[in-house]
Structure formats: structure tokens, C-alpha cells
Amino acid sequence: MRAVTMGWAVAGALVLLAPAGAWAAAGNVDEVPSGTVLGKENWEVAKGHMPDEILEFYKRDEYRHEIIKKEGDAWLVDPDLIAASKKNAGKFDINENGTVVDKATGKRPDVITGRPFPDIDANDPKAGTKALWNFVYTLFWEGSFHTNSPVNWISRDGLLRKIATDVHFKYYDGQQPHLQEMIGENPLNILSRTLGVVNEPADVNGIVSLNWRYREGDQIDQSWTYVPALRRVRPINPANRSDGLLGSDISQDDGPYFDGKPEDFNFKLIGEGVALAHFDKLTLDKKSPVRPLEEGEEISDLVPESETGFRLEVPEIDLIASQQEGWKKGKGLVAWAPLGVALVPRPVWIVEATPKNAYYVFGRQVMYFDKSTFRGYWKNKYDWKGNALVNWAPPAMAMTPVKGGDGREYHLRVGGGGNTATALNFKQDRATVTGMPVAASDYHIQMDDEIFQTDRLLRAGK
């Protein structure tokens, strides 16, 4: 792979691709000692290493985070995933629809294990799409999971409103071999299913959403919702996945970072550089509280138990600034400023996503994929005129080695901060924050297909 020397910065509506040598002028994070706190005194060093709209919060001292230097990638990658991905070298391609296909047959393979494109060439016109699919299969490798994900509306005054949601994700492809074997037959050719139930507050209690995503790129998602007041299950248009979830600034297509159907977008590699990536600090300190599930332990109201899996149980901690005792509006950190986060310099591919649907809310999205892990940092979303609207930032996590009930050592990407993610609305000067208060999450679990059937929505709702 030929190295392309480019810097990156989000300036207004454009991603600037700076020539070699421009880093010193923009901000040289290499010269910053590990342990330095980024804030108003030194914000310039982060120029070009995060979106300008995010950097403004450090410039005003409304965000303050420690910069931590980490050597190599061993702390960040699953060696089993790396080994599985290497076996895919040269096997796959991207067709005209944007779907991963087998080079030999031109068809979508039944199962892909590991990242389909272990080597990405910056000169390849399909490089952006390949980076996106690498992210997707990195997510699949981590297995099906369940999480309680409270959603909180935060203004500069503090908490405005919150809802509690219970979400189940089931993946039918790309899981680790011992998990993939448990999937069984897949006659409907499903790629993934997602079920979300709203539990609180009372005015939205019992709303259920269900989405099926198919393996074939030309087959659109199917989505349904159940609204208790109507007592009916209704199909909904999957094209509106860019709309805010129950009026929040989080879109359905945000999810773990990007959850849109890949074939619904065009992806373009527009640069590469070094991002100051936002990491869950507890995982950097190797203090993520995760353990194997006990025999017979209940997952949720819909999943009584699983033969495999791990549980993340986080003690109640302050996750954003306004939760801290003594916090005051206008005095230091902004209300939604994330706590327990550190900034780690990471090499990234910079990928632009533009929707094929002209009625999609966001005209373009700019994503920063780690070159080693393909996890994403600081996703910026723009309107059709190029104005920055929202930034979506799930926390990145170091790998946590955990011994499973079968005696094997697993490498889990699970955080200590309760999966706290922030959707920051630049225009409205507000944020939507997930994961507070913290709640248990379950990973590498098995879920019966029946809970993802439309006739089960009545049981899941109220």
C-alpha cells in the first residue's frame, strides 16, 4: 500500500486535504507529552486532529481531556480477528451496488469471517466503501448484544428529559466461529435484526421498533413499530432512519457509529491523518468491569438466558459534567461535557458518505475510521448546503481480556462508562447523551429469532 501524506481538518463545510508539512502549521500533536490536558491554554495543538466544531469546546474550556500516548496496537486489537481477516486478502470485491461479493463468483458470500478487506489501498476508488464494510464486520465479530440505553436530552442548563430504552441487536454474519455456528439456518437471508423497547417515561412507555436488514444490497430494510395508544403494529418507511429518535438528536442510522444500510450510500476516501480519538478511560486503565454470564442468568424480559456471553456491570458514576456536585451553568465545563474520557492519537482513514436518497436529512457525513481497528471517531453530519449540524461520538475502547466460562480468553471491546455516547447539535447548542444512568449490557449472547417477529411486538410493548 502506498502511503499518501495528507492532513485533515473540518473547516466549515469542507474536509481539507493538506499537503505534506502542513501538520506543523495546523497543530503538531506529536510534540505534546503524554498526560497533557487539552483546554483553552493549548487547544491549537489539536488543530487538524478533530472536527473544528468540537475543537471550539476545548478552545472555550468547555471540554477538558487528558491526551494519552499509547504505543503500538496490541492494546487495541483482537488477535483472533486480525488472523481471520488476513485469510480474506484478495478474496472479495465491491459490486456496482456497494455490496461485498466474492471475486470468484460475483455473488454475496453466505458468511464472511473477519474483515473482508485486510489491505486498503488509498488509490483504490472503492477504498471508502471497503473501509466502511471493514467497520461493519468488526462490529459483527463482537457478536449479538443487549443493552439498556437511557437517552438524555441535555441543554446548557442541564438535564431536560430522559427516556429508558431496552435494545437487542442480533447479527447473522461475521461472528466469531463458535458464535456463528449457533446461528443456524437463515432462510430469509437476514444480515441483522434490531429490536428496541421504550420503558420510560409513561407517555412513551411500550413503544417498540423492529428492523430487519437483508444480506442482498438491492433488498431494502423492513421496519415496524408498535404504538400502545393504537394497539396496532404498523410498517414504517425505512427511508426515514435519518430522523431523530423520539425527537432526540440521535438518528437510527447512528447506532454503534454508523448503522445505515451500506448500499444506500456512496462512500469516498477523502484523506488520512491522525485523530485525537476519544477513549473510555477505564478501558485504557484496564478497569472495565466485565465478567462471564452465570448459568441461568436472565438477559432481559425477552431473553431468559444464554449459553454464551459476558455482562458489563458498571457502578453508578458521573458521566457528564452537570452530574457532578457543585456544577454550575457557565462556570467551566459545559453541561454535557463527557467525563472519564481521554484523547489518544490514532491513525485514521477519512471517509465521506453521501446518501443516494435525495430526501435523506443529512447531505453528507464525514467519518474517521481507525486504520488498525476500523472503529469510528467523531462522526460529523452536514445538511445539503454543507453546514455542520450534528456530531455523533460513541466512546472508543481498548480491548479487555476476559476468561470465558469455557476457559478461553476473549478480547472484548466493552467500556467502563456505560456505553455513553454524545450527539452534539451545533445549531441548537444542545446534546443528547446515552448510557446515563449506567445499566448492565450483555455481549456475545444468543437470542431466539422469535423475539424479532412482528407478532411478538405486542408482547414486547404494553
N, C-alpha and C positions, 0 to 999 in steps of 0.2 A: 504494500500500500504506500503510495507516495504521500508524504506529509505536505499539507497545504498550510502555509503560515498565514493565519487570519486572526484578527481580533474580533470581538463582538461587543456591541452596545446597543441598547434600545433607546433611540433618540426620537421622541415624538412618535411618528407612525412607522419609522423605518428601522430595520436592523442594519447597522453599518458594518461593512466588512473592511476592516482596516488592514493596510499592508504591513509587512514585517517592520518592526521597530516602533510601531505606534503604541505598544503597550506602555512604554515609559511615560509617554505623554498622557495616556489615559489613566494610569494608575498601576503601579507595579506591586502586586500582592506578594511576589516572591521575596521582596526585601523586608516584609513585615515579620517580626519574630512571632513564633507560636505563643499564644497566650495574650496577645494584644486584643483589647476590646475596641471594636469598631463603633464610633459615635461621631458627634459633631466635631471633635478635635482632629480627626484623621480620616473623615469619610472619603476624601479624594483617592485614597489608595484602592478603594473598591470600584472606581470608575471602570466601566467595561467588563465587570465581573458579576454584575446582576442588573436587572432592568432599572433604568433611570428612575422610574416611578417608585420603585422600592427603595432605592438609594436615598431618595428625598427624606424618608423617615429617619434614616441614620443621620443625615445632614442636620435635621431639626432636633436630634437627640430624642426622638420618639421611639426609636428602636436602638437597643444596645446589645451586641452579642460578641462573645469571645471568638477570635479566629484561632483555630487549632490546626496545626500542620500534622498530617499523617503520612507516613512513608508507605509506598507500595500499595498493593491491592488485596493482600491476603486477609486483612481485617474486614473486607467489604464483599468478598465473593464466596459463592458456594463452589468448592472444587468439583463436586459431582456435576453441577450444571455446566461448568467450564468443559469438563471431559465429554459430556453428552453433546455439547454444542460443536466441539471440534469435529465430531463424526459427520456433521452436516455440511462441511466445507464442499462447495461446488455442487450440491445436490438439488438446490431449489432456486426458483426464479420468481419474478413478479409478472403476472399477465396484464393484459390491457385494462382489466377492471380493478387492478390493485390487489389481487388475491395471490397468496403464496401457492405456487404449483411445483410439482415435481418436474425437473428438467427433462427427464426421460420420457414422461407420458404427457406432459402438459396439463395434468389434472391435479386437483386438490388432493393431497395425500390423506389417508384415513387418520393417521396420527403423526404428529411431529414431536419428537422428544428433544428438548433443548432449544436454544435459539437457532432459527433457520439460517441465519447469515452471520457466522462467526467472524468473517472478514468483510469489512466495508471499505470500499474504495471511494474517496472523496470525489473523484472524477466520474463516478458512475451516475448517470441521470436518475437511476432508481434508488440511490443511496438513502434519500429521506424516507421513502416507503419501507425500505429494508430496516432502517433504524427503528421505525415505528413497530414493525412486526417483531423485532427482537424484544422490544419492551413488552408487547402482548404476551409472548411466550415465556418471558421471565416471570410475568405475573402468574401465568398458568402453572409454571413449575412449582410455585409456592402452595398450590393446592386450594381446594374449595375451603371457604371460611364463613364464619358467622360473627357478626359484631353488633353490639348495641352502640348506636351512634347518635347521641344527642346533637341537635342543631341549634345554635345560639345566634340571635341577632344582636350585634354589638354596635352601639354608636359611641361617640366621644364621651357621652355621659355614663356609659357602662351598659349592662345587660338590659335589653328591651323586651325580648321574648325568647322562649325556647320551646322546642318540641323534642320528644323522645322517639327514636325510630329503632326498629329491630330488623336487620338486613341479613339475608342469606345469599351467598354467591356460590354457584356450582359451575365448575369448568369440566368440559367433556374432552379436552385435548391438552396435550403438553404437560401433563402432570408427571411427577417422578414415577418411574416404572411400577413400584409397588402400589402406588395410589391409582395409576392409570388402569391397572389390571382389575381394580374393583369397580370401574365404571360400568362394565358390562356392555350389552348391546345398545346401539344408538340408532334405531330405525328412522327417527325423524331428522337425523343428520344435524343435531344441535351442536353449537360451539360453546354456548354458555347460557345460563339462566340466572336471573336475579329476582328475588322476592323481598319487598320492603313493606313493613307494617308500622304504622304510626300509633304509638301508645298514649302519648300525652301531648297537649292538654285535652280537655274534654271536648272542645269544639271540633277537633280533628281526629279524635280517638277512633281507631278502627278503619281508617283509610288504608287500603292495600294497593300496591302496584306490583305488576308482574311483567317481566320482559324475557322473551326468547330471542336469542341470536343464532342464526344458522351458519353453517360452515361455508356454504356457497356464497360467493360475493354478490351474485345477482338476485339473491333472495332476501327481501327486506325483513327487518325485525318485526316481530309481533308483540304487541303490548296491550295490557288490560289494566283496568283499575276497578276497585270496589269502593263505593261511597256509601257509608251506613245510612245516610238520610234517604237514599234512593232504593236501598236494598237490592241493588242490581249490579252485576258485573258488566262493564262496558269496555269494548275495544277502543283504543285510543290511537291516534296517529303518531307513529314513531318519529316522524319528522320534527316534532316539537321538543326533542330532547335537549335543545339548547335553552329552553325556557327555565326560569328559576324554580327550584324545588320548593313548592308551597310558598312561593313569594320570596324566597331567600336569594342570595347571590350565587348559589351553587347550582350548576346545571347537572342534569342526568349524565351528560356526556363528560363530566369531570371525573366522577368516581375515584378510583385509586390514583389517577393523574390524568389519563385520557381514556375515556370509555365509549367513544363513538365507534360506529362500525367503520373499520378502516377503508372499505370500498366506497364510502360516502364522501371521501375527501381526496384531494390531491396533496401529496407531500413532496417537499422540496428541501434538499440540504442547502442551506444558505450560508454556512460557515462553521467554524470550530474555534474553540478557545478554552479558557479556564473560568469556571464559575465558582463563586463563593457559595457553595451549596449549604442549605440549612439542614443540619442533622440533629436528630433526637440525642441529647447529650448523655442520657442514661445508657444508651447502647454504646456510645463511644467509651464510657467508663465501665462497660461490661457489667451493668447492674440491671439489665432488663429482667423483670420478674415473671419468667415463663416456666411452665412445668408440664409434664405429660398429663393428659386426661386420665382420671382414675376410672377403673372398670365400673360401668353403670352410671357414670356421671352425666347428668342431663345437660344438653347443649342449649335448648330453648323450648318454648311451648310446642314448637312444630317438630323438633328433632330430639327425641328422648335420649339417645346416646349414640356413640360412635366407637367402632373398634380401633380406630386410629386417632391421633390428634394431640394437640397441645393447647393449653389455656394460658392466656396472658391476664394476670390479675394485678392491677396497679393500685396502690394505696391512694387515698384521696390527697391530691396535691394541687397547688396553684398552677394553672396552665397559662393564664394570661395576666397582664399587669393589673387590671381592675379587680382581680380576685384577691390581691394582696392587701393585708391590713394597712390602713393609712393611705391607700392610693387616692389621689385627688385629680380631677379633670384639669388639664392644662399645666400640671406640675410633673414634668419628666415624661415617663413612658406613656404612649397613647393607650387607651383602654384595652385594645385587642392585641397589644404587643405580645408576641409569644415568649414564654419563659422556658427554661430547660432546653434551649436551642443553642447550638454552636455552629459557626461557619467554617467549612472545610474546603480548601481549594481543590477542585476536581476538573479534569479534562472532559470537555463535552462536545458532542455534535449538536449543531443548532439547526432545528427543523421547523419549517413553516408549513402549516396545514391550512388549506383553503377549502371550504365546503363546495360540493357540486350542486347543492340545493340553494338557489338564489334567495330563498326565504329564511334561511338559517340566520339566527340572531347575530352571530359573530362572523365578520367577513374574513378574518384570518386569526390564527393562533400561532404563537411562537413558543416552541418547546426546546428544552435543553436536556439532552439525553447523555448520561454518563457513558463514556466510551468503554468502560470495563463492565458496568452492571446494567446499563440501559434503563436504569431508574431515572425519573424526571425531576427537574428542579424549576421553580419559579415560572410556571406557565402563564404567559401574558395573552389576554384575549382582546381583540380590537373590533370596532364597528366597521361598516363597509366603507367609511370615509377615511379609515386609518387611525382613528382616535383610540387610545388605550382606555379600556373600560374596566376590566377585572383581572386580577392576578390570582391564580389558584396554586396553593403551596402546601401539599401534604408533606410531612416531615420525612427526610431521608433517614435511613437507619443502618447502622453497622450490623454485621451478622452476629447472631448469638448462638454459640454451640450449645446444644441441649441433647442429653441422652434420652432416647425414647423408651417406651415400655418394652420394646423388643431388643433393647440393649445397644442399638445402633446410635451413632452420633449424627445428629441433624444440624443443619445450619439454617437458622430461622431469621427472617427479616421482620422482627416484631419489636415495637418500641416500648419505652417506659413511660411515654407521655400520653397514653390512652388514645393513640391514633388521632391526635389533634391536628387538624388541617385548617387553613385560613383562606377564605375567598374575600379578597380585599377589593371593594368597589371604589375606584378612584374618583369617579364623577360624583357619587353620593357621599363620599368621605365616611364610609362605614365598612363593617366587615361581618361575615358570617363565619362562625368558628364551630367546628365539630369536635366531638370527643370530650366535652365537659358537661356534667361531671364525668369522671372516668368510669368505665364499666368493663366487665370481662369481655374478651374476644377469644374465639376458638379457631385454630388453624389445622390444615391437613386432615380435615374431618370428612366423613361420609354423610351424604344426605339422600334420602329416598326421593326418586323422581316424582312421587305422588304429591309432594308438598308444592310442586311447581305447576300443577294442573289448574286450569281455570275454575273447575268446580270446587277446588279447595279454598278459593279466595273467601267464600262465605264463612268458612270455619276460621280462617285466619283473622277476618275482620270482626266487628262487634255488632 
